[in-house]
Amino acid sequence: MNISQDIDSTYSFQLENGLRVLIIHKQELTSCCVSASIRAGHFFDPEECPGLAHLLEHMLFMGNAVLPQPNAINELMEQAGGNINAWTGTEFANYHFQVHAQALPRVLPAFAAMLGAPNFDTEQIQSEIKSIDAEFKFKRKDDLRRLYQIHKETANPAHPFTKFSVGNQQTFGKFSLEQLQEKLQAFHDTYYCAANMTLVIHSPFSVGQITPWLTQAFAPLPTGQAAEINLPVLYTPEQLGVEIHITPLQAAKRMIVTFALPPLHLEIATRPLDFISHVLGDEGAGSLFAYLKARGWVTNLIAGSGIEGVGFKDFNINLQLTDSGLDNQFNIVSAIFHMVELIKMAAGDEWRLLEKAKLNQLARQYDDSHKPLQTLCDLAELHQYFDWDTIASASQNEALTSESLNRALAYFVPENLRIKLIAPGLATNRRCAHYDAAYAIKPISSDSLARWKKPAAVHAISMPPKNPYIGDSYSLCPLDNRFAMPQEIREEKGMSIWFCQDHTFRVPKGDVFISFDIPSLAQNIHQVAAKRLWLAGLNDYLQGQFYRAEIAGLHYRIYGHQGGFTLHTRGFSAQQGQLVQKLTNAIHAFEPDPQTFLQVKSLQCQSLQNTLLNKPINRLFSRLSVLIQRNTHAPVELLDAVEQCQFDDVRRVKDRAFDYYHLEGLIHGNWSKEAAERIADSVIAMSPGAKASPLPRAIAKLPVGRTMVHEVSCDHEDAAVVLYLQAPSNDTWNVAMCMVLEQMLAGSFFSTLRTEKQLGYLVGSGYVPHNQHPGITFYIQSPTHGPQVLMSHISQFLQQQTRERAFYEGYWPNIQRNLLKQLQDVDLNQSMRSQRIWQGLGSNDSNLHRNQLIASTIESMSFDDIIGYATNMNLNQTFGELVLFSAGKFPPLQSEEQDTITHIADFKSRVEFYL
């Protein structure tokens, strides 16, 4: 979905009660997306009850006048083939859902009642306070959440941004449940009204069809009044020109250079900040980043993000620092101000504004990366500020001028500066509330501020040159029906390249995948570590060379996998063949140097160390993949191998890599057969060593009749458990059955173990295939219960469900219908179809029949088939079973010695594998 592409099919109107509505009518859609924005974020929390808006968001899922039962709205959306979610931000709360198109008239009344007539049952209030408290505890060791709290404590205490927005047992525990009920009702009555709300619907239905449904569903919503918001300044004068030191939990070294601005993000007609972030964030030769990186100070730079709202906007330049960068923060900031001066001097260069306008126009015309629901949420919030005509005009026309750019640049001065330095070992003298993070704040020296006003010139930094990758023509090639489905255009021992034309989306874009299976990179963990460092060095080498291609809509990614690595390019087709050729040449020609090796080794070690600090449930799922996939290694083991790796090891691995390998490729999109063959031949010309067979993607065959147990140590107080059930085969029947069972049990599992039993904040299930082999997982992370208790509840739940035949038999038609719809869903864009074709080739499904076969199996299966399959699964007669746990502050899960996996390598040496 793209706003500018949908202007002609978007309609704006108000209901009689004042609810502002946007209808986006797209007749070809098979699903509907709906988003409601309410100006009722945490800025509006009562002073005495921080977190009330967040609690209200939770309570809206706990029953209403139409669906009184807790989580019934979730179940309704699932039965309608979709889902519903919400968030509470600073100024706004947002509620959004996606369902099958035909379900829209059925779910709208329940959605309207959720917003307009919620139940505030005291028992459910108590339950949701426990959920919020678990959420709060879960995030206490999240560095971003800790940073956010320090940000609040160093802003103007009179500004509502500084309020504690999450809430927890302590803040809510000051009130009785009846008092909280009254506060929730009063908050809802004040803010959840038509005048304070916007609604956006993206569907195949016309305005004439939708209006009666909306009128009936939302007519009971009172008009009310739009919330007034008059805010003081976000920062007092004493809070500008300051430096804040923060010690993180992870091994991070970062600097965030913030310019405190007026609300320039709301200048949607000119968008001057887009241009400024475009130049400050440039990564090409001569850029600010290229200079800082060449000096060995910075490894990453992102410009433009930051909190924003009515009356304020933070413009952040986020830098990942090296050890040397920590010692050169003055010079880094000085280089930033020099870059700002260069932008000011170039503000009158009309060609630069026109080039950025051209890039924006291409993005609007051809961008297909946005998820419809996210775009809808953004649009609903934008509609709170502007009418539709203003939004539509701004999305169509480029109005940036040198005058508007200079007005914005006038705020990029040292007086508006705030610098956050984040690194272990910094001197601190304060602890933030709620998250206990250490920090210190002090004024930046007047000498530094004065010198930054007239920064020293840096001759290595310059404004970007004209972008050579912007094309003059983006035409479509003639269709060739021979290639409507993938066809092998080059095939010989050691290589296979396929071509498929895009006959569906008809955009001047395409994707190219080139995968290298290299035996010498997959034999042991030391080779995998050397490969990781070589690929990191390669990506570092390519970053500056092809940055301008990236911003012109030609993207590339080089990533490692179990058998070797893959090159993936995507974007405009006209110049993509040249990009593939240049990248392929670079892959073969790249020679790492000792300095780059040391830099990437340090970064890779830091990255692997940080994964060991991930939340327990993430650690468990990562370890599950390691245990099941033969050629995947645990971060803790890979860290040791990377630390031991020497420069000569990387050179040796690279030199041997292209002696003997297998090459698999796909070219899909807007190309003729001849153009595709030229791309294929350019790759083949560089691939004399492509003589090998593809490497098998073997997965462990868990023993049937036993429950294997593996503990993952984790520096976190929460306990976590993952139960993985491995199907006996990867045939269509087992794939279909696993999908059906997981979908059937998902809602009840969440409702029973999270909502009713309050076992933890993270509770769920998932269909989890490994290399196409099906499986099901059930998981819980809990701050209040140990792994023994959690596993006991999971087992009890699964046993109990086999006795709930009547409930599930009534539920089965909905599950069947929704799964069939998912399997038959069309791809949303050309690149998604490319991904599906590529995955199909990887599973020997070049005709893309797999989903059809699964759908046919689901369509033909009976409920008795499902009961029989589930019973065998529960009796541990057919499935392999693996429990992974992290004990946290609790006693570990008990298991028999013969069923305990202590050493990963030992387990893999003894277990059988599916090949």
Buried (B, 14 or more C-beta within 10 A) or exposed (E): BBBBBBBEEBBBEEBEBBBBBBBBBBEEBBBBBBBBBBBBBBBBBEEEBBBBBBBBBBBBBBBBBBBEEBBBBBBBBBBBBBEBBBEBBBBBBBBBBBBBBBBBBBBBBBBBBBBBBBBBBEEBBEBBBBBBBBBBBBBBBBBEBBBBBBBBBBBBEEBBBBBBBBBBEEBBEEBEBEEBBEBBEEBBEBBBBBBBBBBBBBBBBEBEBBBEBBEEBBBBBEBBEBBEBEBEBBBEEEBBBBBBBBBBBBBBBBBBBBBBBBEBBBBBBBBBBBBBBBBBBBBBBBBBBBBBBEBBBBBBBBBBBBBBBBBBBBBBBBBBBBEEBBEBBBBBBBBBBBBBBBBBEBBEEEEBBEBBBBBBBBBBEBBBEBEBBEBBBBBBBBBBBBEBEBBBBBBEEBBBBBEBBBBBBEBBBBEBBBBBBBBEEBEBEBEBEBBEBBBBBEEBEEEBBEBBEEBEEBEBBBBBEEBEBBBEEBEEBEEBEEBEBBBEBBEEEBBBBBBBBBEEBEBBBBBBBBBBBBBBBBEEBBBBBBBBBBBBBBBBBBBBEBBBBBBBBBBBEBEBBBBBBBBBBBBBBBBBBBBBBBBBEBBBEBEBEEEBBEBBBBBBBBBBBBBBBBBBBBBBBBBBBBBBBBBBBBBBBBBBBBEEBEBEBBBBBBEBBBEBBBBBBBBBBBBBBEBBBBBBEBBBEBBEBBBBEBBBBBBBBBBEEBBBBBBBEBEBBBBBBBBBBBBBEBEBBBBBBBBBBBBBBBBBBBBBBBBEBBBBBBBBBBBBBBBBBBBBBBBBBBBBBBBBBBBBBBBEBBEEBBEEEEEBEEBBEBBBBBBBBBBEEEBBBBBBBBBBBBEBBBEEBBEBEBBEBBBBBBEEBEBEBBBEBBEEBBEBEBBBBBBBBBBBEBEBBEBEEEBBBEEBEEBBEEBEBBE
